[in-house]
Amino acid sequence: MKSNHKSLLFKVVVNVFATSLLIMLLLGYIIFSQISVVTNALEKDDLLEQARKIASYIEYDWKGSFTLDLPNRYRTYYDEDEDGTHQYAVMNTNGRILFKSDDFMEEQIQNTLKEGGKHYFNFQTEDGRNFTGLKYDYLFEGKIYPIFILEHEAEFTKLLSSLEDDFLTKVLIYGTPLLLLQGLLIILIFRETFMPIFKAAKDARNIKYDNLSYRLDEDNIHMELLPLIRSINNSLARLEKSAEQQKFFIANAAHELRTPISILKARISNLKDEKEVYALNEDLRNINRLIGQMLDISRLDLAEEAPKTEIDLNVIAHKACADMGPLFINSGKELSLEQRVKQQTIMGNEDILFRAILNLLENALKHTPTDTKVSVIIDDMKLTVRDHGKPIPEDYKDRIFERFEKTPDNTQTKGSGLGLAIVKKAAEIHGGSISVSPRKDGNDFILDFKTA
């Protein structure tokens, strides 16, 4: 079945990454849009710088004449420009041109002559070319000399395009790996941030019915998570108390029931109808078995510290088979014991282990058809009970070892559903495990003590 649970870490990382990407794109757009603003400012600065350079070469010669002595590099820049991309002119206060470049467009500046100080303007020629201009009033020897600088906008458009292309290239070259690095750092940072949650989830797996005293760590946890951890621990404390009360009640109830059952058994023995006596005694045996299992399960819940000694699996299995043998014979079924190794010793509690094997044999007796055999096989620190009952369904291979669990086709069979739970608890107390391996003609119930 597909899980509907989604990763909180994945969601946080994706949201932060998407937000970072959005901010980066927005920042890129703002920077990109500012390029034209910066370019226009650079354009004006360039025009002003040209005007000041030209002004710096205005002087009186030795004859007292007003002259403009431009260096050759500036003359080349203006006069040898065939397209008229760069133009200049110097006028007197009356509007007469004193000095100019060869292609200066005098008619285009007439509207700006009245403007004082520093004035920028734009115009378009008849052939569709766009120009940007500057009128700069230069004060020399107490007189104002307007200096005009004209630039074809294609130069600045080329500069702007170059800056834009360079910007986009740099964004792709540096932005992509930086974004990927940021994504990796986000994952690492949030994994570290979520580590206490992962640890708490891992620790929570140790909480089981037989280990309700376990508590989640409250000392090394973030303050935001502390209320949740404390709530879980408080719930565990209440659950532990309730479980202890339940165990106490079951144990007491089982003990209290035995006395009236003994009285009832004595009265049944005085009845004359043998068939009725047999049926009632059978019911009493089932009740006694249930009470015994209730006592067993309550004792096992408190048996973690039960005294342990060396136990030979061969001996304890032989004893259990000897006790159950007559019941198998009366039911028309065969019980065999196969000891493949002379001695299989483990450290454990003999009474608990004996009751576990009895429960496995009772389960096999109940589900194995008449005229078939149940085999007990001991080999390599394992005890296997092989029966010929219906194979356990795959999705019940673990569930049947839980309390009061039965397979769907076993709900009408007499039994409490506690027998295999007792076996599982006994195996855990001994550091072992219980499992079932279905076959075509039955099941193998395996008590494994390899890790014991």
Residue pairs with C-beta under 8 A, 6 or more apart in sequence:
8 194
9 190
9 191
9 194
12 190
13 183
13 186
13 187
13 190
16 186
16 190
17 182
17 183
17 186
20 179
20 182
20 186
21 179
24 175
24 179
28 171
28 175
31 167
32 164
32 167
32 168
35 160
35 163
35 164
35 167
36 160
38 163
39 156
39 159
39 160
39 163
40 156
42 156
42 159
43 132
43 151
43 156
43 159
44 120
44 134
46 151
47 120
47 132
47 133
47 134
47 149
47 151
48 118
48 134
48 136
50 88
50 134
50 149
51 88
51 134
51 136
51 138
51 147
51 149
52 136
53 74
54 68
54 70
54 74
54 88
54 90
54 147
54 149
55 136
55 138
55 140
55 145
55 147
57 68
57 69
57 70
57 71
57 74
58 66
58 67
58 68
58 90
58 138
58 140
58 145
59 67
59 69
60 66
60 67
60 141
61 67
66 98
68 90
68 98
68 99
70 78
77 86
78 86
78 87
78 88
78 101
78 102
79 101
79 102
81 87
81 101
81 103
83 152
84 101
84 103
84 105
84 152
85 151
85 152
85 154
85 155
86 101
86 150
86 151
86 152
87 100
87 101
87 103
87 104
87 105
87 148
87 149
87 150
87 151
88 99
88 100
88 101
88 104
88 147
88 148
88 149
88 150
89 97
89 99
89 100
89 101
89 104
89 106
89 109
89 147
89 148
90 97
90 98
90 99
90 100
90 138
90 145
90 146
90 147
90 148
91 97
91 98
91 145
91 146
91 147
91 148
92 98
92 143
92 145
93 143
93 144
93 145
95 113
97 104
97 106
98 145
100 106
104 148
104 150
105 125
105 131
105 150
108 123
108 125
108 131
108 133
108 150
109 133
109 135
109 148
109 150
111 121
112 119
112 121
112 133
112 135
112 148
113 135
113 146
115 121
115 135
116 137
117 137
118 134
118 135
118 136
118 137
119 134
119 135
120 132
120 133
120 134
121 132
121 133
121 134
121 135
122 130
122 131
122 132
122 133
122 153
123 130
123 131
123 133
124 130
124 131
125 131
129 152
129 153
129 154
130 152
130 153
130 154
131 150
131 151
131 152
131 153
132 150
132 151
132 153
132 156
133 148
133 149
133 150
133 151
134 148
134 149
135 146
135 147
135 148
136 146
136 147
136 148
136 149
137 144
137 145
137 146
137 147
138 144
138 145
138 146
138 147
139 145
196 220
196 221
196 222
196 225
197 225
199 217
200 216
200 217
200 221
200 225
200 229
203 214
203 216
203 217
204 216
204 232
206 214
207 214
207 236
209 243
210 301
210 304
210 425
210 428
212 236
212 239
212 240
212 243
213 240
214 236
215 233
215 236
215 237
216 229
216 232
216 233
217 229
218 226
218 229
218 230
218 233
221 229
247 298
247 301
247 302
250 294
250 295
250 297
250 298
251 294
251 295
251 298
251 299
253 294
254 291
254 292
254 294
254 295
254 298
255 295
257 287
257 291
258 288
258 291
261 284
261 287
261 288
261 291
264 284
265 281
265 284
268 277
268 280
268 281
268 284
269 277
271 277
271 280
286 414
289 362
289 416
290 416
290 418
293 359
293 416
293 418
293 419
293 422
294 416
294 418
296 355
296 418
296 422
297 403
297 418
297 421
297 422
297 425
300 352
300 422
300 425
300 426
300 429
301 425
303 349
303 352
303 429
304 429
306 349
306 352
306 429
307 349
308 347
308 348
308 349
309 347
309 348
309 349
309 350
310 345
310 346
310 347
311 345
311 346
311 347
311 348
311 349
311 350
311 353
312 343
312 344
312 345
313 344
313 345
313 346
313 378
313 381
313 383
313 449
314 339
314 341
314 342
314 343
314 344
314 378
316 350
316 353
316 354
316 357
317 337
317 339
317 357
317 376
317 378
317 383
318 337
318 339
319 354
320 354
320 357
320 358
320 361
320 376
321 335
321 337
321 361
321 376
323 358
324 335
324 358
324 361
324 362
324 365
325 335
327 365
328 334
328 335
328 365
328 374
331 365
331 370
332 370
332 371
333 365
333 368
333 369
333 370
333 371
333 372
333 373
333 374
334 372
334 373
334 374
335 361
335 373
335 374
335 376
336 373
336 374
336 375
336 376
337 375
337 376
337 378
338 375
338 376
338 377
338 378
339 378
340 377
340 378
340 379
340 380
341 378
341 379
341 380
344 378
344 381
344 449
346 381
346 430
346 432
346 449
346 452
347 430
347 452
348 429
348 430
348 452
349 429
349 430
352 426
352 429
352 430
353 426
353 430
355 422
355 426
356 422
356 423
356 426
356 427
356 447
357 376
357 383
357 385
357 447
359 419
359 420
359 422
359 423
360 385
360 419
360 420
360 423
360 445
360 447
361 374
361 376
361 385
362 419
363 385
363 387
363 419
363 420
363 445
364 374
364 385
364 387
364 389
364 445
365 374
366 413
366 414
366 415
367 387
367 389
367 390
367 410
367 413
368 374
368 387
368 388
368 389
368 442
369 388
369 389
372 387
372 388
373 388
374 385
374 386
374 387
374 388
375 384
375 385
375 386
376 383
376 384
376 385
376 386
377 383
377 384
377 386
378 384
380 450
381 448
381 449
381 450
381 452
382 446
382 447
382 448
382 449
382 450
383 446
383 447
383 449
384 444
384 445
384 446
384 447
385 444
385 445
386 442
386 443
386 444
386 445
387 442
387 443
387 445
388 441
388 442
389 442
389 443
390 407
390 409
391 438
391 439
391 440
391 442
391 443
392 400
392 407
392 436
392 438
392 443
393 407
393 408
394 438
396 405
396 407
397 435
397 436
397 438
399 405
400 406
400 407
400 420
400 436
401 420
401 421
401 423
401 424
401 434
402 421
402 424
403 417
403 418
403 421
404 416
404 417
404 418
404 421
405 417
405 420
405 421
406 413
406 415
406 417
420 434
423 434
423 445
423 447
424 434
427 433
427 434
427 447
427 448
427 449
430 449
430 452
431 449
431 451
431 452
432 447
432 448
432 449
432 450
432 451
432 452
433 447
433 448
433 451
434 445
434 446
434 447
434 448
435 445
435 446
435 448
436 443
436 444
436 445
436 446
437 443
437 444
437 446
438 444
